[in-house]
Amino acid sequence: MTTAEPQAALQRYYALHARLYDATRWSFLFGREAILRPLLHLEPPRRILEVGCGTGRNLKSLKKHFPNAEITGVDLSADMLEVAGKKVPGVALCQRAYDAPLRGDFDLVLCSYALTMFNPGWQAAIEAAAQDLRPGGIMAVVDFSHTKFDFFRRWMGVNHVRMEEHLWPVLQEQFEVVYHGCQSAYGGLWEYGMFLGKKR
């Protein structure tokens, strides 16, 4: 399978889901605000990149918390970006796979429930983020981690999500760990993780 094939499948998936995404995903995507709270105690970022920005829900929060920052969102899906553009005017949006750096010298790169859907491509996205961050910049990730239930892992795979606890070792190797932890969702049906790391 080439990289283009799963990317095309994701584009088709989100062409169907873009209009319904915000109304249906709130019950799954935990920790999206919690990952931002520690950042409020740091020096405010001047330049922010969100990878897999989707419909702009997180872009709106970023703009609220960091009103003076220059914010960019990148996503593979034109349909999702169309919704984001209406929701968050004044934010730069870029349609592309995040498989190479934007060369943006960012202070903060946020990946919110994106990396587990980049299959293949999640490692390339982490490496691109490391290159896009300025020295001392922060990598912030909130995402699915793992589940002990095979049926749920298979179901999430149908929805393009890989739940194998694979992100965290690579993030810990790439960045200086500021925080990493996992929390249970729905009584242990699955675990989601949050990671904050600093570019060395």
C-alpha positions as CSV (number, residue, x, y, z in Angstrom):
1,M,0.0,0.0,0.0
2,T,1.4,3.4,-0.9
3,T,1.1,6.4,1.4
4,A,-1.3,8.0,-1.1
5,E,-3.9,5.3,-0.7
6,P,-4.6,5.8,3.1
7,Q,-4.5,9.5,2.6
8,A,-7.1,9.2,-0.1
9,A,-9.2,7.0,2.2
10,L,-9.0,9.6,5.0
11,Q,-10.0,12.4,2.6
12,R,-13.1,10.4,1.6
13,Y,-13.9,9.6,5.2
14,Y,-13.8,13.3,6.3
15,A,-15.7,14.4,3.2
16,L,-18.6,12.5,4.7
17,H,-17.9,13.4,8.4
18,A,-16.9,17.1,8.2
19,R,-20.3,18.5,8.7
20,L,-21.1,16.1,11.6
21,Y,-17.7,16.0,13.2
22,D,-18.2,18.5,16.1
23,A,-21.6,17.1,17.0
24,T,-20.4,13.5,17.1
25,R,-16.8,13.5,18.4
26,W,-17.2,15.4,21.7
27,S,-18.0,12.1,23.5
28,F,-14.7,10.6,22.4
29,L,-12.0,13.3,22.3
30,F,-11.1,13.9,25.9
31,G,-8.4,16.2,27.1
32,R,-8.4,18.7,24.3
33,E,-8.7,21.6,26.8
34,A,-6.6,20.0,29.5
35,I,-3.6,19.8,27.2
36,L,-3.7,23.6,26.9
37,R,-3.9,24.5,30.6
38,P,-0.2,24.0,31.4
39,L,0.8,26.1,28.5
40,L,-1.0,29.1,30.0
41,H,1.7,29.2,32.7
42,L,4.5,29.4,30.2
43,E,5.7,32.3,28.1
44,P,2.9,33.0,25.5
45,P,3.8,31.4,22.2
46,R,4.3,33.8,19.3
47,R,3.8,31.2,16.5
48,I,1.5,28.2,16.8
49,L,0.9,25.2,14.5
50,E,-1.9,22.7,14.9
51,V,-1.4,19.5,13.0
52,G,-4.6,17.8,11.8
53,C,-6.6,20.9,12.8
54,G,-9.9,19.5,11.3
55,T,-12.9,21.7,11.8
56,G,-11.0,24.3,13.9
57,R,-12.3,23.5,17.3
58,N,-8.8,23.6,18.8
59,L,-7.8,26.6,16.7
60,K,-10.7,28.5,18.3
61,S,-9.4,27.6,21.7
62,L,-5.8,28.5,20.8
63,K,-7.0,31.9,19.5
64,K,-8.9,32.5,22.7
65,H,-6.0,31.6,25.0
66,F,-3.3,33.2,22.8
67,P,-4.9,36.2,21.1
68,N,-1.6,37.7,20.0
69,A,-0.2,34.6,18.4
70,E,0.2,33.9,14.7
71,I,-1.7,30.6,14.3
72,T,-1.5,28.1,11.5
73,G,-3.6,24.9,11.0
74,V,-2.7,22.1,8.6
75,D,-5.0,19.3,7.5
76,L,-5.3,16.8,4.7
77,S,-9.0,17.3,4.3
78,A,-10.3,20.3,2.3
79,D,-13.8,19.6,3.6
80,M,-12.7,19.9,7.3
81,L,-10.7,23.1,6.5
82,E,-13.7,24.6,4.8
83,V,-15.6,24.3,8.2
84,A,-12.5,25.6,10.1
85,G,-12.2,28.7,7.9
86,K,-15.8,29.7,8.7
87,K,-15.4,29.0,12.4
88,V,-12.0,30.7,13.0
89,P,-11.4,33.6,10.6
90,G,-7.9,35.1,10.7
91,V,-6.1,31.8,11.1
92,A,-3.8,30.6,8.3
93,L,-5.0,27.2,6.9
94,C,-2.9,24.8,4.8
95,Q,-4.2,21.7,3.0
96,R,-1.6,19.1,2.9
97,A,-0.2,16.0,4.6
98,Y,2.1,16.9,7.4
99,D,4.9,14.6,6.3
100,A,7.5,17.3,6.0
101,P,8.2,20.5,8.0
102,L,6.6,23.9,7.1
103,R,9.8,25.6,8.2
104,G,7.8,27.8,10.5
105,D,10.0,28.3,13.5
106,F,7.0,27.6,15.8
107,D,6.9,28.0,19.6
108,L,4.2,25.5,19.9
109,V,3.0,22.5,17.8
110,L,-0.3,20.9,18.9
111,C,-1.4,17.5,17.7
112,S,-4.9,16.7,19.0
113,Y,-6.3,13.3,18.1
114,A,-4.4,13.4,14.8
115,L,-1.2,11.2,15.0
116,T,-3.1,7.9,15.6
117,M,-4.8,8.5,12.3
118,F,-1.6,9.0,10.3
119,N,-1.0,5.4,9.2
120,P,1.5,5.5,7.7
121,G,2.9,8.9,8.5
122,W,2.8,9.4,12.3
123,Q,6.5,9.1,12.7
124,A,7.2,11.5,9.8
125,A,4.8,14.0,11.4
126,I,6.6,13.8,14.7
127,E,9.9,14.4,13.0
128,A,8.5,17.3,11.0
129,A,7.2,18.9,14.2
130,A,10.7,18.5,15.8
131,Q,12.1,20.4,12.8
132,D,9.4,23.0,12.8
133,L,9.8,23.9,16.5
134,R,12.4,26.5,17.6
135,P,14.8,25.4,20.3
136,G,12.9,25.2,23.5
137,G,9.6,25.1,21.7
138,I,6.8,22.9,23.0
139,M,5.3,19.8,21.4
140,A,1.8,19.1,22.8
141,V,-0.1,15.9,22.0
142,V,-3.4,14.5,23.2
143,D,-4.5,11.3,21.5
144,F,-5.8,7.8,21.9
145,S,-3.4,5.5,23.5
146,H,-4.6,1.9,23.8
147,T,-7.4,-0.5,24.8
148,K,-7.4,-3.9,26.3
149,F,-10.4,-4.9,24.2
150,D,-9.8,-6.4,20.8
151,F,-13.2,-5.6,19.5
152,F,-12.8,-1.9,20.3
153,R,-9.3,-1.8,18.7
154,R,-10.7,-3.3,15.5
155,W,-13.6,-0.9,15.5
156,M,-11.3,2.1,15.9
157,G,-9.2,0.6,13.1
158,V,-12.2,0.7,10.8
159,N,-12.3,4.4,11.6
160,H,-8.7,4.8,10.7
161,V,-7.4,5.0,14.3
162,R,-4.5,2.9,15.5
163,M,-4.6,2.2,19.3
164,E,-1.3,0.4,20.1
165,E,0.4,2.8,22.6
166,H,2.9,3.5,19.8
167,L,3.2,7.3,20.0
168,W,4.6,7.8,23.4
169,P,8.0,6.1,23.2
170,V,8.9,8.0,20.0
171,L,7.7,11.3,21.5
172,Q,9.8,10.6,24.6
173,E,12.8,9.9,22.5
174,Q,12.4,12.9,20.3
175,F,11.6,15.6,23.0
176,E,12.6,16.4,26.5
177,V,9.6,15.2,28.5
178,V,7.8,17.9,30.5
179,Y,4.7,15.8,31.2
180,H,3.3,12.4,30.0
181,G,0.3,10.6,31.4
182,C,-2.6,8.4,30.4
183,Q,-6.2,8.4,31.7
184,S,-9.1,6.0,31.4
185,A,-12.2,6.7,29.4
186,Y,-15.6,5.1,29.9
187,G,-14.5,2.9,32.8
188,G,-11.5,1.6,31.0
189,L,-12.8,0.9,27.6
190,W,-9.8,2.8,26.3
191,E,-6.9,5.0,27.5
192,Y,-6.0,8.4,26.1
193,G,-2.7,10.1,26.6
194,M,-1.3,13.6,27.0
195,F,2.2,14.6,26.3
196,L,4.2,17.8,26.6
197,G,7.8,17.9,25.4
198,K,10.4,20.5,24.8
199,K,12.7,20.6,21.8
200,R,16.2,20.0,23.0
